[in-house]
Amino acid sequence: FTPSSSLTVSQAEQIAKVVALVKPGASICTVLPTGSMKPFFDEKAVLLMEDAPFDQLKVGDVVTYWHPRLGVLVAHRLVAKDGDKFWAKGDANGRSDNVYVTRANYLRRVFAVIYTEGN
């Protein structure tokens, strides 16, 4: 089960915009309805992201990165470090992603999730 709240998506986006104003470099993201990060979040959640330096990432962080083979933005959890790169995995997925998260394809780190109604 994914958490929910009484907020509509529109209300959650408005709250996220306010938070982004007070946290320098913050941005807002929504995700595709793949279910890969359930139960942590799904497509009805609004994610707040920060410009965290790659060197500050650690296993357990949820990050966004560009998947070079699929040509899409992915939001998954870092599950293992391998030298100067990470393996990532959706919480609901049975195996790690088929590409590393590297300095070149890493984008941002998720620092907050705003749940909405119907999650």
Contacts in CASP RR format, 6 or more apart in sequence:
PFRMAT RR
TARGET T0000
AUTHOR 0000-0000-0000
METHOD contacts of the structure
MODEL  1
FTPSSSLTVSQAEQIAKVVALVKPGASICTVLPTGSMKPFFDEKAVLLME
DAPFDQLKVGDVVTYWHPRLGVLVAHRLVAKDGDKFWAKGDANGRSDNVY
VTRANYLRRVFAVIYTEGN
1 39 0 8 1.000
2 38 0 8 1.000
2 39 0 8 1.000
2 40 0 8 1.000
2 41 0 8 1.000
2 42 0 8 1.000
2 44 0 8 1.000
2 45 0 8 1.000
2 115 0 8 1.000
2 119 0 8 1.000
3 39 0 8 1.000
3 115 0 8 1.000
3 119 0 8 1.000
4 44 0 8 1.000
4 115 0 8 1.000
4 116 0 8 1.000
4 117 0 8 1.000
4 118 0 8 1.000
4 119 0 8 1.000
5 12 0 8 1.000
5 114 0 8 1.000
5 115 0 8 1.000
5 116 0 8 1.000
5 117 0 8 1.000
5 119 0 8 1.000
6 117 0 8 1.000
7 15 0 8 1.000
7 114 0 8 1.000
7 115 0 8 1.000
7 116 0 8 1.000
7 117 0 8 1.000
8 116 0 8 1.000
8 117 0 8 1.000
9 30 0 8 1.000
9 44 0 8 1.000
9 46 0 8 1.000
9 116 0 8 1.000
11 116 0 8 1.000
12 45 0 8 1.000
12 46 0 8 1.000
12 114 0 8 1.000
12 115 0 8 1.000
12 116 0 8 1.000
13 28 0 8 1.000
13 46 0 8 1.000
15 46 0 8 1.000
15 114 0 8 1.000
16 28 0 8 1.000
16 46 0 8 1.000
16 48 0 8 1.000
16 114 0 8 1.000
17 28 0 8 1.000
19 26 0 8 1.000
19 48 0 8 1.000
19 112 0 8 1.000
20 26 0 8 1.000
20 27 0 8 1.000
20 28 0 8 1.000
20 48 0 8 1.000
23 48 0 8 1.000
23 50 0 8 1.000
23 111 0 8 1.000
25 50 0 8 1.000
25 51 0 8 1.000
26 48 0 8 1.000
26 49 0 8 1.000
26 50 0 8 1.000
26 111 0 8 1.000
27 48 0 8 1.000
27 49 0 8 1.000
27 108 0 8 1.000
28 46 0 8 1.000
28 47 0 8 1.000
28 48 0 8 1.000
28 49 0 8 1.000
29 46 0 8 1.000
29 47 0 8 1.000
29 48 0 8 1.000
29 49 0 8 1.000
29 64 0 8 1.000
29 73 0 8 1.000
29 75 0 8 1.000
29 108 0 8 1.000
29 110 0 8 1.000
30 43 0 8 1.000
30 45 0 8 1.000
30 46 0 8 1.000
30 47 0 8 1.000
31 37 0 8 1.000
31 41 0 8 1.000
31 42 0 8 1.000
31 43 0 8 1.000
31 45 0 8 1.000
31 47 0 8 1.000
31 75 0 8 1.000
32 43 0 8 1.000
32 72 0 8 1.000
33 42 0 8 1.000
33 43 0 8 1.000
34 43 0 8 1.000
35 42 0 8 1.000
35 43 0 8 1.000
35 92 0 8 1.000
36 76 0 8 1.000
36 90 0 8 1.000
36 91 0 8 1.000
36 92 0 8 1.000
36 93 0 8 1.000
37 62 0 8 1.000
37 75 0 8 1.000
37 76 0 8 1.000
37 77 0 8 1.000
37 90 0 8 1.000
37 91 0 8 1.000
37 92 0 8 1.000
38 91 0 8 1.000
38 92 0 8 1.000
39 91 0 8 1.000
39 92 0 8 1.000
40 62 0 8 1.000
40 77 0 8 1.000
40 91 0 8 1.000
40 113 0 8 1.000
41 47 0 8 1.000
41 113 0 8 1.000
41 115 0 8 1.000
41 119 0 8 1.000
42 119 0 8 1.000
44 115 0 8 1.000
44 116 0 8 1.000
44 117 0 8 1.000
44 118 0 8 1.000
44 119 0 8 1.000
45 113 0 8 1.000
45 114 0 8 1.000
45 115 0 8 1.000
45 116 0 8 1.000
45 119 0 8 1.000
46 113 0 8 1.000
46 114 0 8 1.000
46 116 0 8 1.000
47 75 0 8 1.000
47 110 0 8 1.000
47 112 0 8 1.000
47 113 0 8 1.000
47 114 0 8 1.000
48 110 0 8 1.000
48 111 0 8 1.000
48 112 0 8 1.000
48 113 0 8 1.000
48 114 0 8 1.000
49 64 0 8 1.000
49 107 0 8 1.000
49 108 0 8 1.000
49 109 0 8 1.000
49 110 0 8 1.000
49 111 0 8 1.000
50 108 0 8 1.000
50 109 0 8 1.000
50 111 0 8 1.000
51 108 0 8 1.000
52 61 0 8 1.000
52 108 0 8 1.000
52 109 0 8 1.000
52 111 0 8 1.000
54 103 0 8 1.000
54 106 0 8 1.000
57 63 0 8 1.000
57 78 0 8 1.000
57 86 0 8 1.000
57 101 0 8 1.000
57 106 0 8 1.000
57 109 0 8 1.000
58 78 0 8 1.000
58 81 0 8 1.000
59 78 0 8 1.000
59 79 0 8 1.000
59 80 0 8 1.000
59 81 0 8 1.000
59 86 0 8 1.000
60 77 0 8 1.000
60 78 0 8 1.000
60 79 0 8 1.000
61 77 0 8 1.000
61 78 0 8 1.000
61 109 0 8 1.000
61 110 0 8 1.000
62 75 0 8 1.000
62 76 0 8 1.000
62 77 0 8 1.000
62 78 0 8 1.000
62 109 0 8 1.000
62 110 0 8 1.000
63 75 0 8 1.000
63 76 0 8 1.000
63 77 0 8 1.000
63 78 0 8 1.000
63 88 0 8 1.000
63 101 0 8 1.000
63 106 0 8 1.000
63 107 0 8 1.000
63 108 0 8 1.000
63 109 0 8 1.000
63 110 0 8 1.000
64 73 0 8 1.000
64 74 0 8 1.000
64 75 0 8 1.000
64 106 0 8 1.000
64 107 0 8 1.000
64 108 0 8 1.000
64 109 0 8 1.000
64 110 0 8 1.000
65 73 0 8 1.000
65 74 0 8 1.000
65 76 0 8 1.000
65 88 0 8 1.000
65 101 0 8 1.000
65 105 0 8 1.000
65 106 0 8 1.000
65 107 0 8 1.000
66 72 0 8 1.000
66 73 0 8 1.000
66 74 0 8 1.000
66 105 0 8 1.000
66 107 0 8 1.000
67 73 0 8 1.000
67 74 0 8 1.000
67 97 0 8 1.000
67 99 0 8 1.000
67 105 0 8 1.000
68 99 0 8 1.000
68 105 0 8 1.000
69 98 0 8 1.000
69 99 0 8 1.000
73 107 0 8 1.000
74 88 0 8 1.000
74 97 0 8 1.000
75 110 0 8 1.000
76 88 0 8 1.000
76 89 0 8 1.000
76 90 0 8 1.000
76 93 0 8 1.000
76 97 0 8 1.000
77 88 0 8 1.000
77 89 0 8 1.000
77 90 0 8 1.000
77 91 0 8 1.000
78 86 0 8 1.000
78 87 0 8 1.000
78 88 0 8 1.000
78 101 0 8 1.000
79 86 0 8 1.000
79 87 0 8 1.000
79 88 0 8 1.000
79 89 0 8 1.000
79 96 0 8 1.000
80 86 0 8 1.000
80 87 0 8 1.000
80 96 0 8 1.000
81 87 0 8 1.000
82 100 0 8 1.000
84 102 0 8 1.000
84 103 0 8 1.000
85 100 0 8 1.000
85 101 0 8 1.000
85 102 0 8 1.000
86 100 0 8 1.000
86 101 0 8 1.000
87 96 0 8 1.000
87 97 0 8 1.000
87 100 0 8 1.000
87 101 0 8 1.000
88 96 0 8 1.000
88 97 0 8 1.000
88 101 0 8 1.000
89 95 0 8 1.000
89 96 0 8 1.000
89 97 0 8 1.000
90 97 0 8 1.000
99 105 0 8 1.000
END
